[in-house]
Amino acid sequence: MLDDRSIVSEPLTEVVRDRYGAAARSVLDRAVRPSEGVTSCCGPSEDLASGDALYDAADRALLPEAAILASLGCGNPMIVADLQPGEVVLDLGSGGGIDVLLSAARVGPTGFAYGLDMTDDMLRLARRNAAEAGATNVEFRQGQIESIPLDAASVDVVISNCVINLSGDKAQVFREIARVLRPGGRIGVSDVVADDDLSPAQRAERGSFVGCIAGALSFSEYRAGLAAVGLTDIEVRPTHAVADGLHGALVRATKPRDWMPAAVHDIELPVPAAELAVLAGDGCCGGACGC
């Protein structure tokens, strides 16, 4: 039997899949000119319309144009990922592959970068971008971030860019992150986070779920969710405002070397309201975010 969370999240998942599939097709079909980009959710200002705004020139030089055009993130997880040669990295909601390709360059030929995405067209775009970039230490897998298709303790670093807020079951996402991380592993995430005094209903008043606003956790909820799966050294640091009481933020946490499954305990995190299932309007800075 489906619980209420499944009933709510499945329609939302389809809305997200449709929106980001359309974003990928616009790049694949070159319906979007390079000067226009694909609208980013949460750049630091209204003028930031593509991945150009979030990555420096040295990083952009490593990337195919299409990877930059398809960047819909709200920050740059490379800032907090602190990737080292030889590490294995997983990008949750890898979209057109921008952060996977940058990760692959940083970990080098002895390392590896996985991208996970649920959208057929984004995966097609990401694989094309990897081939164009000549990246051989990457693999893009299809799946959902609530059920990661990788073995336990198989990655050193989990990154994500404005995607966790799009999940209808964030507690399960955090459990999966803890499962796939190796002992001593860490996360480096960019996401949208709400002030603690904003209720879920107030967050929904400020923007849509697909626009990365209505599904945002608060600062305390984010920290509590990571702590509930046994992660430590948790930092959730705001970087810029994206709406009234909502912020782009960089998130760090570590899986202790002596971590055990018993460290995981249940936690109640906000579940998207049923009426959000048909909500696909604009977000903080445009029609799409993350992924």
Secondary structure, DSSP 8 states (H G I E B T S, - for coil): ---HHHHHHHHHHHHHHHHHHHHHHHHHTT-S-TTT----S--SSTT--SGGGTS-HHHHTTS-HHHHHT---SS-THHHH---TT-EEEEET-TTSHHHHHHHHHH-TTSEEEEEES-HHHHHHHHHHHHHHT--SEEEEE-BTTB-SS-TT-EEEEEEES-GGG-S-HHHHHHHHHHHEEEEEEEEEEEEEE-TT--HHHHHHTS-TTTTSTT-EEHHHHHHHHHTTT-EEEEEEEEEEEETTEEEEEEEEE--TT--GGG----------GGGGG-----SSSS----
